[in-house]
Amino acid sequence: MPTEPLSQKEIEDRLRELPGWSQEGDRIARTYRLGTHFAATAMVVHVARIQEELNHHSDLTLGYNTVNLTVNTHDAGGAITEKDFSLAARVEEIAPVHGAN
């Protein structure tokens, strides 16, 4: 069964539950700042593990002390779906472990 796109209202409601996340066009996005490059790298590896577990992958960018995620659902035509918010919520759960803000 295909994943259904969320309405704009559903996206806005869900974003209110995820401080720091925003809509950027047809994606949801967040940038995390960390104390060191090593901490940022460790977070990227942790996020990659979650993405493999969920079989849902973001565009994930590592900076010196930043981690940037943007995500939408390819099998929904590049729309924002519940899958994207599930991934974002899981990332939010692990971010404090890495000292991300």
N, C-alpha and C positions, 0 to 999 in steps of 0.2 A: 504494500500500500504506500503510495507517495506521501511525502510530508507536505502538509498544507502551509502556505504562507500565512503569517499573522497579519491582522489588520493594523493600520497605523495606530489606532487607539490601543490595541493589545500591546503593541511595541512600546508605546509611551508608558502604559501602565507597568509593564515588566521592567522598563528601565528605571522607574522610580524605586524598585526593589533592589537595584544594583548601583549604589553610589559609585561615581567615577566612570561608569560606562555611558556611552552616548551613541546616537545614531549618526553614521556618516554615509549618507546616500543609502545604498542597499545593503549596508553592513552595520553591525554593532562593533564598537571599538573601545579599547582602554589602553592607556600607557601606565605602566608601573615604574616607580623609581626605587632603586635599591642602593644599599650602602657601598657596594663594590662591584667590580666586573665579575668576580667569581660568584657572588651571590646571584647576580642576574643570570649568569650561565647556568647555575644550579636550578634556578626557577624555570628556565627554558626546558631543561631536561625533564623536570617534573611535569610541566604542562604537556610536553610531547607524550609522556607516558599516559596521562589522562586522555589525550586525544586518541591514542591507539586503543585504549580501553573502550571509549565511546564510539570508535570508528567515525569520528567527526573531527575535522581538522581546520584550524584557523590559519591565516597568514600570520606568522610569528616572527618578529624581528628583534634581534638582540643588538642593543647599543652598548656603550661603555658601561653604564650603570642603569640601563633602562631595558624594559621588555614591553614590546607593543604587540597587541593582538587585534586583528580585525577578522570578523567571521560572518559568513552567510551560508546558506545551504544550497549547494550546487544541484542536488537532485530535486530542488524546488524551483529551478530556473534562476538561481542566484538571489532568491528572496530571503527574508529573515523569518525564521521558524522557531518553534519551541526547542529544537535541537541546539540552536545557537545560544539560547538562554540557559539551557542545561549545562553546556560547556562553560559559559561565563560564570555560572554559580559555582561550579567545581573549582575553577581557577580562583575565585574569590575565597574559597575555603582554604586553599593552600598558600595563598599570598602572604599572610602574616608569618607563616613558618620561615619564610625567606626574608622577612623584614621589609617586604614591599609596601609601598604606600602610593 
